[in-house]
Amino acid sequence: MSQYQRAGANARLRLLALLAAQGVPASEVDDLVAALEAGAVAGAESEVAELDGMAPRGRGEGWDEGVTTVSEALVQIADRDWERRGGRSAGTAELVVHIADVLQREGQELEQLRAFVRETVLARTYPNTTEQRRVLEVLGEAGSLCNARTVELSTGDVITCTREADHFDPDDRPSWKEGKPGGWHHCNLSMWDDSAAYSHPHTPA
């Protein structure tokens, strides 16, 4: 099944890029992709429903109940895919996972895809977040960012500063109540300096 998942993800990205290059609004692209995906699941549900009462010899017990369970699950998946239209297909999490492979193999559409990601995906990320930094890295535009790292205490994840290089000033302390980092490093909800034992100090650009 993984080959079909990869093919579907790549086809979705190519469709996004082609429609975006033709000036189709992102919301319409989302609706088209959601309709196609929900329709595909609905088609699978129809085929499963036809198996009701058609148990192979020796497998009759529980067959119809299983068909009903799977059919109902597919209906719920189709409903979910349809309800998540209007923003789903351009979501950062989905695009970032697959975009690097697509950029390598689809060189002739590289600029169109980059423009779509920059104008649609990047615009939907919040400033000073790992999510935004990952999109900039995919676009090749993270070279000017600070490279200090630390551990996000709430999750245990290693995070990298999302501010510009050479911003660090340990004496310009954050305004904690207002959430302003001053001259310290900043990523997600964390602000830190280079003195913490679990931090990797920045390297001057």
Buried (B, 14 or more C-beta within 10 A) or exposed (E): EEEEEEEBBBEBBBBBBBBBBEEBEBEEBBBBBBEBBBEEBBEBBEEBBEBBEEBEEEEEEEBBEBBEEBBEEBBEBBEBBBEBBEEBBBEBEBBBEBBEEBBEEBEEBEEBBBBBBBEBBBEBBEEBBBBBBBBBBBBEEBEEBBBBBBBBEEEEEEBBBBBEBEBBEEEBBBEEEEEEBBBBBBBBEBBBBBEEEEBBBBEEE
